């Protein structure tokens, strides 16, 4: 084999190694950005009461629209998430997860109308900018309660 052919073969081998390394790098970045839905951002949560019980029995059909800020922790699903801003109050915070199957589950309690609301939202992303599902909630305080109440929730991305 001539010296020129040997140099060419070495150069091609080095290029092959370089392209393989680049290819591995691009696979990694593709995986990191391949999540079709990023839960982080500001979402408008449209909530409509569907089942109301006890002291809240007259609230069926009531609705609210709140901008909720969701932050995430982690580089890929499942993410730990924090959602704040329920009832328009930034200190009303729910925590939970956003799974690789595009399911947001958040829960917690916050003060409302002289009592405490305890809630769990279970939403599924239907597009990168829309989630929908249900909220199971209860309220107690001031001698009354609303156990086993439910709402339909549609969330759409604002930012």
C-alpha positions, 0 to 999 in steps of 0.5 A: 500500500502506498504512503498516500493510500495509508494516509487516506485510510488513516484520515477516513478512519479518524473521520469515521470515529469523529462522525460516530462521536457526533452521532452519539452526541446528537442521539443524546440531545435528541433524547433530552429534547424528545419529550413532546410536552414540556409541563413548565410554563404558565397555564390557564386552568379552566375549572368547572365544578361537576359534582358538589356535595355538602355545604358546597352543593349549590356550587355545581356549574361554578367555574374559575380561570386561574393562571398557574405557573408550573415548574419542573425538576429533572432533565427527563420525565418523570419530572417533579413539578410544582404548580402555584397560583390556585384561586389567584394566590401564589402561595396556593401550591400543589406538588406532584409529577409529570410522567413520560405518558404525559400525565400531570398529577398534582395534589395538596391543600390550601386555605379557601373561604375560611376553611381548607381545600384538599385537592388532586388534579389528574390531567393528560396532555392532549397536545404540547399546549393543552391538558385536560382531566379532573380535579377531586376535591374536598373542603372543610371549615366553619362547621361545614364540609364538601367531601367527594366533590369533582371538577372538570379541568382544561389547561392551556399554555399561556407561556 
